[in-house]
Amino acid sequence: MRLFRLAPLYMALALGANAAFAADTAALEALREDSMKKLVFHSAPKDVSAQSFQLEDESGTASLADYEGKYVLLNFWATWCAPCRKEMPQLAELQAEFGGDDFEVLTLATGRNSPAGIKKFFAENAITNLPRHQDPKQAVAREMAVLGLPITVILNRDGQEIARLRGDAEWNSDSAKAIIAALIGS
């Protein structure tokens, strides 16, 4: 019986949280320019995959839950994907500027990508600050409805997806940096 009396309170709290999220989303959407206009903010946060992925150099496994507590820009990519290759140095620049306790760029090579091929690509492009993690069986990608590459999603501090961008973007643009700065500052 007590549960029924508390139900309106829980509903009010949930609705209030969604209203606050919508207000924050509107402010973030206003920062989108040029290629960042493809970044779609969700009306409410979405759950993400609980599947594990392979850490770089086959040093173990992790899941997206391991990154809770910070904003994450999760990029699904592949070595054979030209747009993915184009934006990877830009993602490295974003990580160099904002990476730390509040934000991280997480790259996840999905599908068939040899560790040696990933390592070679990173070396050729002087990318030293991004992880070379893999989702070889596309378990994470499949659960997160990644139907093409590149796909980039932004996860909030609770590990939920709050935005998604299909295709490539200029991740080192003033617009992208303004969005990340606003997220970290919130």
Beta strands, then each sheet from edge to edge (+ up, - down):
strand 1: 40-46
strand 2: 53-54
strand 3: 61-62
strand 4: 71-77
strand 5: 103-110
strand 6: 133-135
strand 7: 151-155
strand 8: 161-166
sheet 1: 1+ 8- 7+ 4- 5- 6-
sheet 2: 2+ 3-
end
